[in-house]
Amino acid sequence: MIAIKDSEVRNDRVKLPFQFDANKMLKEYLALQASDFEYYNVIQLRAPSHIVDPSLPIPPPAKDYADGSWTEWSDAKELNSSPYLKEIINSFKEITTVTLVRLLRLAPKSEVKEHTDPTLGLEVERSVIRLTIPIIKNKGVTFYLNGTPVDMEPGECWYLKLTDAHRVVNSGDTERVNLTIDMIPNENLRLLIENGL
């Protein structure tokens, strides 16, 4: 696994050269008939295999969970029933190992308080990185990274340095939904992100 130094990452946000069909993503999200929720909700699309299939044994405890190698990963039924979302995930599987994949939902008039994710940055030696693809956004949604907004539109794909401070505000009247894809960094990803800077 390749560690990337802070000096090599010249920015905390990179719009990657992918554009996905936001309408197809939205249609498949709506087909999942997600339940009502308050504040924040997560739909697992890919997760540790023993969570997707509870009949599988739980993996032994790991010293470090950050790099995703402590378990096998499986697609959940929600992903298998969503062919376009699955196509997106499979395109990243061609680049590297994809671990956790989720739909992150933030309710109207809600906020995710400022925090950091210590294992979600290219500069971390044993880590995964997270790519973000918005599906539903309203004019009242703002994602702040290091105190400044990141203007992400549905269908765009972003690398964000989430080891830095970030928060999300949804002051609108509709939910915000992002597809997030965690993956193990490698040379291919490093070049992809550096070329986007």
N, C-alpha and C positions, 0 to 999 in steps of 0.2 A: 504494500500500500504506500502511496506517495504522499508525503507531508508537504504542504504548501506554506511557505513563509508569508507573514503579513506583508512584507515588502513586495511580494509577487502579485498580491491582490490589490489593485490600485483603486478599488471602489467597493462599496458595500452592497451594491445592487447591479445586476446585469440582466438586461432583456436578451434572452437567447433567440437564435434564428429559427424559431418554430412558430407557426401560427396554426392553431387548431380551430375546428368548426364549432363556434360557441353555441349555435342553434342545435346541432346534434348532441352536444354535451348536455345542454339544458333539457332536451327531450328525454334523454336517458335518465337524467337525474329525476325529472318529474315522474317517470315511469316507475321509479323505486317506491313511490308513494310513502315518502318519509313521514314519520309521525310528528305531531305537533310537539313543540318544545319551548322551554323558557331559557333565555340567555344564550347557551352554547350547546351544540350537539355535534357528535362525531358519527359518521357512517364508515365502518371499516370495509375497505375493498380488498386489501391484501394485508395479511397479518401472520404472526407465528402460526405454524401449521397446527399445533395442538389447540389453538384458539378457534381456528376455522373448523377443525374436526376434533371435538373433545374426546373421541375414542383413542387418539394418538397419545403416546406418553409425553409427559412434561419433560423438557430437556433439563439436564443437570444444571445446578447454579453455575454462573459464569463470573469470572473476576471482573470482566469489563463487558458491558452490554452495548457499548457505543457503536461498534463497527458492524453490528448485525450478524456476525458470524456465529453467534451462540445458539442459533436455532435454524430450522428449515422454514421457509416462507411459502404460503399458499394463497391462491386467489380465492376470495369469498364468493358465495353464490350471487351476491349483489354485483360483483364485477363480471362474473361469468354470464349474467343476464343482460349485460350492457356492452354490446359488441364494439361500439366506437370507443368507449372508455378503455376497453380491453386492448384495442388496437393502439391507443396512445401508450398504455403501459408497456405493451410488447415492443414498441419502437425504442423505448429506453432500455429494455432488457437486452437489446442488441448492442447497446453501448457498454453496459456494466450490470452488476447485480442490483436488482430492485428489491427493497425490503418492504417497509411499511407504506401503504397507500390508503389515503382517507379522503372523505369529503368533510370539510370543516364548515359548519353552519353557525352563523352569528345572527341572533334575533334582531329585529328592529329595535332601535332605541337602546342598544347595548354596547358594551365596551369590553375589550380584552385589555386588562391593565398592563402597564409596561413591565417587561421581563426580558430575560435572556435565556437562550437554549444552549448550554455550554458545549454540547456535542454536535451542533449543527453548523459547522463552518469548515471550509477547505483548509484553514490553517491548523486544525486539530488533527494530530497524527492518526489517532484511532477514532474514526467518526463516520457518520453518514452525512450527506448533504440533502437538503430538501429543495425541490423545485415546486413552484407555485403556479397554478393555472386557474385564474378566476373563471367562474361559471355564471354566477349571479352577482351583480354589483348595482347599487343605486348611487345617485349623486351625493348622498350623505355618507358614503363609505370612504374612510381614509385609513390607509396603512402607513404608520409612521415608523421609520427606521433611523436611528440616531437623531431623532427629533425632526426629521424632514419627511414629507410625504413621498410615497412611491406610487406613481400613477399607473396602476396595472388595469388593463382592460380585459373583458372576457375573451378567452381564446389565446391570449398571450402567455408566454412561458418565461418565468423569472427565476434566477438564482438570487437569493437574499442571504446576506451574512447574518444569520440569526443568533450567532454568538454575541452580537451587539444588541443594544437595547431596542426593543420594538413594542408597539402596541397597535390596536385596531379600534377605530370608532365607527359605529354604524348609527348615525343619527337619522337615517331614512326610515321609510314606512314598510320596507320589504326586507327579507332576510338577505344576508350575504353568504354565498357558497363558493368555496375554493376547493379545487382538487389539489392535494399535496402528494408528492411522490418522493420518498426517501430512497437514496441509493448510495452505494459504496463508491467513494471517489477513486478515480484511476487516471491514467495519463490522457485518455480520450476526453474525459470530462474537464480536466485541467485545461487542455487546449481549447475546448469549446468555450469555456467561461473566459479564459484570457483573450480569445479572439473577439469576444463580445464587449470587452472593455474599451 
